[in-house]
Amino acid sequence: MNMNENQAEILRCPNCGAPAAAEAARCEYCRSVLARVSCPFCFKLLFDGAAFCPHCGTARSRAEVADQRVTPCPACKGPMQWVKLGTTDLLECENCDGTWLEASAFERMCADRESQAGMLNHSVPDETPSAAGRQPPESIHYRPCPRCGKLMNRMNFGRLSGTVVDVCKGHGTFLDRGELHQVVRFILDGGFDRVRRIEREELIEEQRRLRDLQRALLDH
């Protein structure tokens, strides 16, 4: 197969076999969710359900986890199922494509480049405000943690990313469709480095302010 062959010809829905564009979120024919993942070897796109990467032949990196517990989605209450993306176990909603990562898994993902590469093409940023599970921008809706049931905090990931995620500090993080991609892109684009630089500047400014205050008190 030609490595430069069009993605729509290479990628097919794993449920019905219909051709599907790489950017498609669902199959046009059977409406199955088309989860895109990166090949663990060549990092090119393949759909979940394919036994092997169509580009290099490597076995797919994403497989269903044996644990079949049904967990309600914090956003739309639809069923969430455990899946494995690269080396990371996570919950995915079958209805709104929301994603839940346990606290330890989210921390590993933020620190591990291999995990980030495996998730980079997992979802496409959702630009449709009325998408399932989303609230309009003017409506702030606090969601329950799927583990403890308590309302989660809404946090701007990394202070600067602009991606507001739902976080239960004791259990994990919920991301709407597209937000996992946004978070990983923020990290890979040096977002944490920018945050650390700003924090250093803020610390220097605070130290300067304290010195000025001390000098003013001594002068009086």
DRENDO-1510 file (C-alpha; in Angstrom, 1 decimal, always signed):
<recs>
REC; n; res; u; v; w
REC; 1; MET; +0.0; +0.0; +0.0 .
REC; 2; ASN; +1.3; +3.4; -0.9 .
REC; 3; MET; +2.3; +5.3; +2.2 .
REC; 4; ASN; +1.0; +8.5; +0.6 .
REC; 5; GLU; -2.4; +7.1; -0.1 .
REC; 6; ASN; -5.3; +9.3; +0.9 .
REC; 7; GLN; -6.3; +8.8; +4.6 .
REC; 8; ALA; -10.0; +8.4; +3.6 .
REC; 9; GLU; -9.0; +5.4; +1.5 .
REC; 10; ILE; -6.8; +3.9; +4.2 .
REC; 11; LEU; -9.0; +4.4; +7.2 .
REC; 12; ARG; -12.3; +2.5; +7.4 .
REC; 13; CYS; -14.9; +2.3; +10.1 .
REC; 14; PRO; -14.1; -0.8; +12.3 .
REC; 15; ASN; -17.8; -1.5; +12.8 .
REC; 16; CYS; -19.2; -1.4; +9.2 .
REC; 17; GLY; -16.1; -1.1; +7.0 .
REC; 18; ALA; -17.2; +2.1; +5.4 .
REC; 19; PRO; -14.5; +4.6; +4.3 .
REC; 20; ALA; -14.1; +7.5; +6.7 .
REC; 21; ALA; -12.0; +10.6; +6.7 .
REC; 22; ALA; -9.3; +10.9; +9.4 .
REC; 23; GLU; -11.0; +13.9; +10.9 .
REC; 24; ALA; -14.4; +12.2; +11.2 .
REC; 25; ALA; -15.7; +11.8; +14.8 .
REC; 26; ARG; -18.4; +9.3; +13.8 .
REC; 27; CYS; -19.0; +7.0; +10.9 .
REC; 28; GLU; -21.4; +8.6; +8.3 .
REC; 29; TYR; -23.1; +5.3; +7.7 .
REC; 30; CYS; -23.5; +3.5; +11.1 .
REC; 31; ARG; -22.8; +6.4; +13.4 .
REC; 32; SER; -20.2; +4.5; +15.4 .
REC; 33; VAL; -17.7; +6.6; +17.3 .
REC; 34; LEU; -14.4; +6.8; +15.3 .
REC; 35; ALA; -11.7; +7.2; +17.9 .
REC; 36; ARG; -8.4; +8.2; +16.3 .
REC; 37; VAL; -5.2; +7.1; +17.9 .
REC; 38; SER; -1.5; +7.4; +17.1 .
REC; 39; CYS; +0.4; +4.3; +16.2 .
REC; 40; PRO; +2.9; +3.6; +19.0 .
REC; 41; PHE; +5.6; +3.1; +16.5 .
REC; 42; CYS; +5.2; +5.5; +13.5 .
REC; 43; PHE; +2.6; +7.9; +15.2 .
REC; 44; LYS; +0.5; +8.0; +12.1 .
REC; 45; LEU; -3.3; +7.9; +12.4 .
REC; 46; LEU; -5.4; +4.8; +12.8 .
REC; 47; PHE; -8.9; +4.1; +14.0 .
REC; 48; ASP; -9.6; +2.2; +17.2 .
REC; 49; GLY; -10.7; -1.3; +16.2 .
REC; 50; ALA; -8.0; -1.8; +13.5 .
REC; 51; ALA; -5.9; -4.8; +14.4 .
REC; 52; PHE; -2.7; -3.2; +13.0 .
REC; 53; CYS; -1.5; +0.2; +11.9 .
REC; 54; PRO; -2.1; +0.5; +8.1 .
REC; 55; HIS; +1.1; +2.4; +7.7 .
REC; 56; CYS; +3.7; +0.3; +9.4 .
REC; 57; GLY; +1.9; -2.9; +10.5 .
REC; 58; THR; +2.4; -2.3; +14.3 .
REC; 59; ALA; -0.4; -3.7; +16.5 .
REC; 60; ARG; -2.8; -1.0; +17.6 .
REC; 61; SER; -2.2; +0.7; +20.9 .
REC; 62; ARG; -5.7; +1.1; +22.1 .
REC; 63; ALA; -7.8; -1.9; +23.4 .
REC; 64; GLU; -10.8; -2.4; +25.6 .
REC; 65; VAL; -9.9; -2.9; +29.3 .
REC; 66; ALA; -11.2; -6.0; +30.9 .
REC; 67; ASP; -13.0; -4.0; +33.6 .
REC; 68; GLN; -16.5; -3.6; +32.2 .
REC; 69; ARG; -18.0; -1.5; +35.0 .
REC; 70; VAL; -20.6; +1.0; +33.7 .
REC; 71; THR; -19.9; +4.5; +35.0 .
REC; 72; PRO; -22.4; +7.4; +34.3 .
REC; 73; CYS; -20.9; +10.4; +32.5 .
REC; 74; PRO; -20.7; +13.5; +34.6 .
REC; 75; ALA; -21.8; +15.6; +31.7 .
REC; 76; CYS; -24.7; +13.7; +30.0 .
REC; 77; LYS; -25.2; +10.7; +32.3 .
REC; 78; GLY; -24.5; +8.4; +29.4 .
REC; 79; PRO; -22.5; +5.2; +29.9 .
REC; 80; MET; -18.8; +5.5; +30.2 .
REC; 81; GLN; -16.6; +2.5; +29.4 .
REC; 82; TRP; -12.9; +1.8; +30.3 .
REC; 83; VAL; -10.5; +1.8; +27.3 .
REC; 84; LYS; -6.8; +1.9; +27.1 .
REC; 85; LEU; -5.1; +4.6; +25.0 .
REC; 86; GLY; -1.4; +3.9; +24.6 .
REC; 87; THR; -0.3; +3.1; +28.2 .
REC; 88; THR; -3.1; +5.1; +29.8 .
REC; 89; ASP; -6.4; +3.7; +31.1 .
REC; 90; LEU; -9.3; +6.1; +30.8 .
REC; 91; LEU; -13.1; +6.3; +30.7 .
REC; 92; GLU; -15.0; +7.4; +27.6 .
REC; 93; CYS; -18.6; +8.4; +27.2 .
REC; 94; GLU; -20.4; +6.7; +24.4 .
REC; 95; ASN; -22.8; +9.6; +23.9 .
REC; 96; CYS; -20.9; +12.9; +24.3 .
REC; 97; ASP; -17.3; +11.6; +23.9 .
REC; 98; GLY; -16.3; +13.1; +27.3 .
REC; 99; THR; -13.2; +11.6; +28.9 .
REC; 100; TRP; -12.4; +10.8; +32.6 .
REC; 101; LEU; -8.8; +10.2; +33.8 .
REC; 102; GLU; -8.0; +9.0; +37.3 .
REC; 103; ALA; -5.7; +11.4; +39.2 .
REC; 104; SER; -2.6; +9.3; +38.9 .
REC; 105; ALA; -3.2; +8.6; +35.1 .
REC; 106; PHE; -3.7; +12.3; +34.5 .
REC; 107; GLU; -0.5; +13.2; +36.3 .
REC; 108; ARG; +1.4; +10.6; +34.3 .
REC; 109; MET; -0.1; +11.9; +31.0 .
REC; 110; CYS; +1.0; +15.4; +31.8 .
REC; 111; ALA; +4.6; +14.3; +32.5 .
REC; 112; ASP; +5.1; +11.5; +29.8 .
REC; 113; ARG; +5.8; +12.5; +26.2 .
REC; 114; GLU; +5.0; +9.0; +24.9 .
REC; 115; SER; +1.5; +9.1; +26.5 .
REC; 116; GLN; +1.0; +12.6; +25.1 .
REC; 117; ALA; +1.9; +11.5; +21.6 .
REC; 118; GLY; -0.5; +8.6; +21.9 .
REC; 119; MET; -3.4; +10.9; +22.8 .
REC; 120; LEU; -2.6; +13.8; +20.5 .
REC; 121; ASN; -4.9; +12.6; +17.7 .
REC; 122; HIS; -7.5; +11.0; +20.0 .
REC; 123; SER; -10.1; +13.7; +19.7 .
REC; 124; VAL; -10.8; +16.8; +17.6 .
REC; 125; PRO; -11.5; +20.1; +19.4 .
REC; 126; ASP; -15.3; +20.6; +19.5 .
REC; 127; GLU; -16.2; +24.1; +18.2 .
REC; 128; THR; -19.9; +23.5; +18.4 .
REC; 129; PRO; -21.2; +25.2; +21.6 .
REC; 130; SER; -24.4; +23.1; +21.6 .
REC; 131; ALA; -22.6; +19.7; +21.5 .
REC; 132; ALA; -23.9; +17.0; +23.8 .
REC; 133; GLY; -22.7; +17.3; +27.3 .
REC; 134; ARG; -21.6; +20.9; +27.0 .
REC; 135; GLN; -23.2; +23.9; +28.6 .
REC; 136; PRO; -23.5; +27.3; +26.9 .
REC; 137; PRO; -20.5; +29.5; +27.8 .
REC; 138; GLU; -22.7; +31.8; +29.9 .
REC; 139; SER; -24.0; +28.9; +32.0 .
REC; 140; ILE; -21.6; +27.5; +34.6 .
REC; 141; HIS; -22.5; +23.9; +35.5 .
REC; 142; TYR; -20.7; +22.0; +38.2 .
REC; 143; ARG; -20.5; +18.3; +37.6 .
REC; 144; PRO; -20.4; +15.4; +40.0 .
REC; 145; CYS; -17.2; +13.3; +40.4 .
REC; 146; PRO; -18.0; +9.8; +39.0 .
REC; 147; ARG; -16.1; +8.4; +42.0 .
REC; 148; CYS; -17.3; +10.2; +45.1 .
REC; 149; GLY; -20.4; +12.1; +43.7 .
REC; 150; LYS; -19.2; +15.5; +45.0 .
REC; 151; LEU; -19.3; +18.5; +42.7 .
REC; 152; MET; -15.9; +19.0; +41.0 .
REC; 153; ASN; -14.0; +22.2; +40.7 .
REC; 154; ARG; -13.7; +24.0; +37.3 .
REC; 155; MET; -10.1; +24.9; +36.6 .
REC; 156; ASN; -8.2; +26.6; +33.8 .
REC; 157; PHE; -5.6; +23.9; +33.0 .
REC; 158; GLY; -2.1; +25.2; +33.5 .
REC; 159; ARG; -3.5; +28.7; +34.3 .
REC; 160; LEU; -2.9; +29.8; +30.7 .
REC; 161; SER; -4.4; +27.1; +28.5 .
REC; 162; GLY; -7.9; +28.5; +28.3 .
REC; 163; THR; -9.2; +24.9; +28.6 .
REC; 164; VAL; -11.5; +24.7; +31.6 .
REC; 165; VAL; -11.6; +21.1; +33.0 .
REC; 166; ASP; -13.6; +19.6; +35.8 .
REC; 167; VAL; -11.3; +18.3; +38.6 .
REC; 168; CYS; -11.9; +16.3; +41.7 .
REC; 169; LYS; -8.6; +16.6; +43.6 .
REC; 170; GLY; -9.0; +13.2; +45.2 .
REC; 171; HIS; -10.0; +11.2; +42.2 .
REC; 172; GLY; -9.4; +12.6; +38.8 .
REC; 173; THR; -10.2; +15.0; +35.9 .
REC; 174; PHE; -13.2; +15.1; +33.4 .
REC; 175; LEU; -12.7; +16.6; +30.0 .
REC; 176; ASP; -15.3; +17.4; +27.4 .
REC; 177; ARG; -14.9; +16.3; +23.8 .
REC; 178; GLY; -11.8; +17.9; +22.3 .
REC; 179; GLU; -10.3; +19.1; +25.6 .
REC; 180; LEU; -7.9; +16.2; +26.0 .
REC; 181; HIS; -6.4; +17.2; +22.6 .
REC; 182; GLN; -6.2; +20.9; +23.8 .
REC; 183; VAL; -4.5; +19.9; +27.0 .
REC; 184; VAL; -1.9; +17.8; +25.3 .
REC; 185; ARG; -1.2; +20.4; +22.7 .
REC; 186; PHE; -0.8; +23.0; +25.4 .
REC; 187; ILE; +1.8; +20.8; +27.1 .
REC; 188; LEU; +3.7; +20.0; +23.9 .
REC; 189; ASP; +3.7; +23.7; +22.9 .
REC; 190; GLY; +5.6; +24.6; +26.0 .
REC; 191; GLY; +2.7; +25.7; +28.1 .
REC; 192; PHE; +4.2; +24.5; +31.4 .
REC; 193; ASP; +7.4; +26.4; +30.6 .
REC; 194; ARG; +5.4; +29.6; +30.1 .
REC; 195; VAL; +3.6; +29.1; +33.4 .
REC; 196; ARG; +6.9; +28.5; +35.3 .
REC; 197; ARG; +8.3; +31.7; +33.7 .
REC; 198; ILE; +5.3; +33.7; +34.8 .
REC; 199; GLU; +5.5; +32.3; +38.3 .
REC; 200; ARG; +9.1; +33.2; +38.6 .
REC; 201; GLU; +8.3; +36.8; +37.5 .
REC; 202; GLU; +5.5; +37.0; +40.0 .
REC; 203; LEU; +7.8; +35.8; +42.8 .
REC; 204; ILE; +10.5; +38.3; +41.8 .
REC; 205; GLU; +7.8; +41.1; +41.8 .
REC; 206; GLU; +6.5; +40.0; +45.1 .
REC; 207; GLN; +10.0; +40.0; +46.6 .
REC; 208; ARG; +10.6; +43.5; +45.2 .
REC; 209; ARG; +7.3; +44.7; +46.7 .
REC; 210; LEU; +8.2; +43.4; +50.1 .
REC; 211; ARG; +11.6; +45.1; +50.0 .
REC; 212; ASP; +10.0; +48.4; +49.1 .
REC; 213; LEU; +7.6; +48.0; +51.9 .
REC; 214; GLN; +10.4; +47.2; +54.4 .
REC; 215; ARG; +12.4; +50.3; +53.2 .
REC; 216; ALA; +9.3; +52.5; +53.6 .
REC; 217; LEU; +8.7; +51.2; +57.1 .
REC; 218; LEU; +12.4; +51.9; +58.1 .
REC; 219; ASP; +12.2; +55.4; +56.6 .
REC; 220; HIS; +9.3; +56.2; +59.0 .
</recs>
